[in-house]
Amino acid sequence: MKRYDMASLSSELSFREHLFLTREIGEQVYHLLEARLQQVSEGQPMILAFPQGHRIDASFADESIVRLGEKIVGGEFGNRCILLEGLTDDSITNINAVISLRRLKLAFLAVDLDGNWQCIGQLEPSLRETLEIVAQRRRLTAPELAGLKELAINSASNRLKRLCDQRLVRREYRVSEKGLQYIYYFWQWVQD
């Protein structure tokens, strides 16, 4: 996993270290993050580590984080994702506002170094519930989810696939005597 110190952008782009403001700076940051995400190994997250006490305004969020999220979900970066580390409550509010105002079906994992996480953005309740189960168990298959939630196997499979499509979980497969089986994993950002 690759951790990217967002404070380091301030020296590259000449803005104040803790202030992630304006659409113009957001666009410059987007291009840097886009290039760095391409360097991340397939199936791995890029952790955007924000400095303590930072501020992200809606314009910056829209032009950088949300734009990158749309491209990730659109499949332009393969099986990679971004995790947002150390976001302030105000920054979360601004990111959520952009997603809501634009009526996007987009969600991110906001994480911290203690292993805590929350899902920000737009995600329907059944998918949030499934995401929590994957996070608790760290790995999950559709038959396991079907058994836990008393769902039809195709419903369980659809939920997990939709989380994978949003890059909120990652997927691997194995071939067994029963055929192809997908295994869904919650992203890791801290060492066990």
N, C-alpha and C positions, 0 to 999 in steps of 0.2 A: 504494500500500500504506500502511496505517496502523499506526504503532508506538505501543503504549500502555505507558507507564511504570508498571509495577505498584507501584513504591515510592510513587507519588503517591496511591495508594489509602489509605495510612496516615493522611494528613492528612484525607481525606474521611470516613474511618470510625473514626478514633481508635484505631489499633493501632500497634505498633512496626513501623517501616519494613521490616525484614528478616524478620519473623516472620509467616508466613501459616499461622496455626494456628486450630483449632476449627471445628466445623460451623457455629456461629452467624456467625462472620466470613465463612466460605465462602459462606453463603447471601446475605449482604449483597453480597459481591463478585460473586456470580453475577448478581444483578439489575443491577448497574452494567455488567458486561461484556455482558450480553444487550442492553441499550439501546445500548451503543457498537457492538456488532457489527451492529445494524440500520442504523447510519449508514455502514457500510463499503460501498463500491461493489460491485455484483454482480460476481462472478468475481475478487474480490480477497481477500487474506488480511488478518487482523488479527493483528499480532505482539504477543504479550504478553511484554514485556521485563522480566525479573526482575532485581532488583539483585544484585550480587555478594555472595556469602556468605549468601544468604537460606535460609530453611527453610520447607518446605511439609510439613505433616503429612497423614496419610491422611484425616482428617476434613475438612480444608479442601479437599483435592484432590477428594474424592468430591462435596462439595456445590457446588463451583465448576467446576473444569476438566473433570472427568469428566461432570458434569451438562450442561455446555455442549456438550461433545463429542457426547453422546447426542442432544441437540436438533439439532445441526448435521447429524449423520448421518441423523436422522429427517426432514430436509428443511425444518425450520422456519426456516432462515435462507437459503434459496435456495442459490446457488452461492458461498457464502462459507466461509472456514475460519479456524481459529486456528493460529498457529505459536508454539511455546513457546521463547522465546529466553533463553539464559543459565541453564538449569536446572542445579542441583548434582546430583551423583551420588545423594545422599540423597533429593532431591526426585523424581528419576526412579524410584528404588526405591519410594517411597511411591505414586506415580501408578500404576506397574506393579502394585503389590500390590492397590490398589483394583480395577483392571480385572480382575485375575486372580481375586480373591475373589468378585467379583460375576459372574464368567464372562461378561464382555462381549466382544463382537467389536468392539473399539474401538481405534484407534491414532492417534497424533499424531506430527507432525514436531517434534523438538527441534532447534533451530538455534542457530548462533552468528554473530557479526559477521564471522568469517573465511570464511563460506560453507560451513562444515561442518554436517552434519546427521546425525541418527540417527532411526530409527523406534522409538517406544516404544509399549508396549501389545501387543495381540494381533493378529498378522497372520500368516497361513499362509506357509510357506516359498516357494511359487510366486509369491505376491503380493509378498513382500519382494524376490525376485529381479527381478521385473518393475519394481518401484519403483526399484531400483538402476539398471536400464537406462534408465528414463525420466530419472532424475536425471543420469546420465552424458551422455545425448544432448540433454537439455533439452526435447525434443519427440519424440513417437513416434506412429505410426499402427499399427493392427492388422495390416495387411499387412507392415509393417516388422518388427514383433515376431514375426509368424509365420515370416518368413524367417530372422530371427536365431536363434530357438529351435526351428525345425523343428516348428511347431505348426500345427494346423488353424486356419484364419482365424477360425472361431467361438470357438475356445478362446482365441486371442490377444485377440479382441474382448471376451470375457467377463472376462478378467483386467484389462484396462484399464478396463472399465466398473466393476468392483468397486472398483478403486483410486479411481476418480472418486466412486463412491457413498460411500466412506469419507472423501472430501475430502482425500486424500493427493496427488492430482493434479487439475488442472482440465482441462476439455474445451471445445473449440470445434469448429465444423464449417464445411465449405465444400462448395459444390455444384460439381461438375465434370461433364465429359461422361460420366464413369463413374457419376455419381449422387452421393449424399450421402456425405461422408467425414468421420469424426471425427478430430480431432488432439488428443492429450493432452499437456499441458505440466506440467513440474515447477514448483512454486511458487517465486517469487523473493522474497527478503527483503533482499538487498544489491544495491547498484548495481554494474553491470559496469564 
